[in-house]
Amino acid sequence: MQPALVLLGARVLWVTGRSGRMTTVPVLGAATLGDWLAARPQVLRPIERMELAAVIDNPLTWGRRPTILPRPGSVGD
């Protein structure tokens, strides 16, 4: 598994760390991010991916969804 830090729209990024320690960090634009993610090795079994997708798709995971309907009484007659 490889962690990823994704920053969209960032103009500048400074990375500092312990001296003497080198780490390779891929730097990608938004246009290449999808292909890079798809090329990563699969680490979850199909059933684990299905379980994760169910959690992600569940609105309760993310809290209340905003409604696009106006509240009663908030729109003029």
Secondary structure, DSSP 8 states (H G I E B T S, - for coil): -------SS-S-------TT---------HHHHHHHHHHS---S-HHHHHHHHHHHH-GGGG-----SS--TTSS--
